[in-house]
């Protein structure tokens, strides 16, 4: 009998944590950028291209070698170029490439990023981060990769009014207004 009670108490204790786990699962958000056409590209020249969608910014800079190319569906990120992916509090990203060869190239390039673990399966690369990051920088792509889309999972960014480490919001302050005064009437 005592064992049953002890077991029931342990189960009750474990179950009491399940709502917290479910609530914490809601504290993440996903965002997606696709490279299906150039409408999401905000900068393009032979030295740089910048893609923006759903809060994600992807910047590809020429470092050496080939110029930045005018391709979409999929976007081409050449060897020896710098690739930066930005989104606040990223915990994971899933990159869909044009083929398994390009997925392997992206996985190998991601291996150069500190704190990132990348795996490739078919044409998909899954990257997880040891702790949340706001930007991933591949200083030099190890080989060309062609990317169709990137789906990012991130922690929700919130501000805690009780946290003294967070900067206070800058709310406009109203200047005190004085009662209007009547202008003196000139005499002639």
C-alpha positions in Angstrom: 0.0 0.0 0.0 2.8 2.4 0.9 4.5 1.7 -2.4 1.3 2.5 -4.3 0.9 5.8 -2.5 4.6 6.7 -3.1 4.2 5.7 -6.8 1.1 7.8 -7.1 2.8 10.8 -5.5 5.7 10.5 -7.9 3.4 10.2 -10.9 1.4 13.3 -9.6 4.7 15.2 -9.2 5.8 14.3 -12.8 2.4 15.2 -14.2 2.5 18.6 -12.4 5.4 19.5 -14.7 3.7 18.7 -18.0 1.7 21.9 -18.2 4.9 23.8 -17.7 6.5 21.9 -20.6 3.5 22.6 -22.9 3.6 26.3 -21.9 7.3 26.5 -22.6 6.8 24.8 -26.0 4.6 27.8 -26.9 7.6 30.1 -26.2 9.1 29.4 -29.6 8.3 30.8 -33.0 9.1 29.7 -36.6 10.0 31.9 -39.5 10.6 31.0 -43.2 12.5 32.5 -46.0 12.2 31.1 -49.5 14.4 31.8 -52.5 11.7 31.0 -55.1 12.0 34.4 -56.9 14.0 37.6 -56.5 11.2 39.7 -55.0 12.6 39.1 -51.5 16.1 40.2 -52.5 16.6 43.8 -51.3 20.2 44.3 -52.4 21.9 42.8 -55.5 25.3 43.6 -57.1 28.4 41.5 -58.0 29.7 41.9 -54.4 26.6 41.3 -52.3 23.0 40.1 -52.2 20.6 40.5 -49.3 17.4 38.5 -49.0 14.7 39.5 -46.4 11.5 37.7 -45.5 9.5 36.9 -42.3 12.1 38.7 -40.2 15.0 36.6 -41.5 17.9 38.4 -43.3 20.3 36.4 -45.4 23.4 38.2 -46.7 25.9 36.7 -49.1 29.1 38.7 -49.6 31.8 38.1 -52.1 35.1 37.3 -50.3 37.2 35.9 -53.1 36.6 34.0 -56.3 33.3 34.2 -58.1 31.1 37.2 -58.1 27.7 37.0 -56.5 25.4 35.5 -59.1 21.8 36.5 -60.1 20.0 33.3 -59.3 16.9 32.3 -57.4 14.9 29.1 -57.2 17.3 28.1 -55.7 19.7 30.9 -54.6 23.3 30.1 -55.2 25.9 30.7 -52.5 29.3 30.1 -54.0 32.5 28.7 -52.4 34.6 31.2 -50.6 31.8 33.7 -50.2 30.6 34.8 -46.7 27.1 33.8 -45.7 25.2 35.5 -42.8 21.8 34.4 -41.5 20.1 36.7 -39.0 17.1 36.2 -36.8 16.8 36.8 -33.0 17.3 33.9 -30.6 17.7 31.1 -33.2 17.8 27.6 -31.7 17.5 25.6 -34.9 17.3 26.0 -38.6 16.3 23.6 -41.4 17.8 24.4 -44.8 16.3 22.9 -47.9 18.9 22.7 -50.7 18.6 21.9 -54.4 20.1 18.4 -54.0 21.9 16.1 -51.5 25.2 17.3 -52.9 24.4 20.9 -52.0 23.1 19.8 -48.6 26.4 18.2 -47.9 28.2 21.3 -49.0 26.0 23.4 -46.6 26.5 21.0 -43.7 30.3 21.1 -44.2 30.2 24.9 -44.3 28.0 25.0 -41.1 30.7 22.8 -39.4 32.9 25.9 -39.3 30.3 27.8 -37.1 31.1 27.7 -33.4 28.3 26.2 -31.3 26.4 24.8 -34.3 25.8 21.1 -35.0 24.7 20.3 -38.5 23.4 17.1 -40.0 22.3 16.4 -43.6 19.7 14.0 -44.8 18.9 13.9 -48.5 18.5 17.6 -49.5 17.9 18.9 -46.0 20.3 20.3 -43.5 19.3 20.6 -39.8 21.4 22.9 -37.7 21.0 23.2 -33.9 22.7 25.7 -31.7 24.2 25.0 -28.2 22.6 28.2 -27.1 20.3 30.7 -28.9 22.0 33.0 -31.5 21.0 36.1 -33.3 23.3 35.5 -36.3 25.1 32.7 -38.0 28.2 33.7 -40.0 30.0 31.3 -42.3 33.1 33.3 -43.0 33.9 31.2 -46.2 31.6 28.7 -47.8 33.5 25.4 -48.3 31.7 24.7 -51.5 28.8 26.0 -53.6 25.4 25.4 -52.1 22.0 26.0 -53.7 19.3 26.8 -51.2 15.5 26.7 -51.7 14.4 27.7 -48.2 15.4 28.2 -44.6 13.0 27.5 -41.7 14.1 28.9 -38.4 12.9 28.0 -34.9 13.7 30.6 -32.3 12.9 31.6 -28.7 10.2 34.2 -28.4 11.8 37.5 -27.5 10.0 39.2 -24.6 10.7 42.0 -22.3 10.4 41.4 -18.6 9.5 44.5 -16.6 10.9 42.9 -13.5 14.3 42.2 -15.1 16.8 45.0 -14.2 19.2 43.9 -17.0 16.8 44.9 -19.7 16.9 48.4 -21.0 13.8 50.5 -20.2 11.7 51.4 -23.2 12.1 55.0 -24.3 8.6 56.4 -24.0 8.1 59.9 -25.1 7.8 62.4 -22.3 5.4 65.2 -22.6 6.8 68.6 -22.0 4.8 70.7 -19.6 2.7 73.1 -21.3 2.2 76.6 -20.0 -1.1 78.4 -20.2 -1.2 80.5 -23.3 -0.6 84.1 -22.6 -2.2 86.9 -24.5 0.1 89.0 -26.6 0.1 92.6 -25.6 -2.0 94.8 -27.8 0.2 97.4 -29.5 -0.9 101.0 -28.9 -0.4 103.6 -31.6 
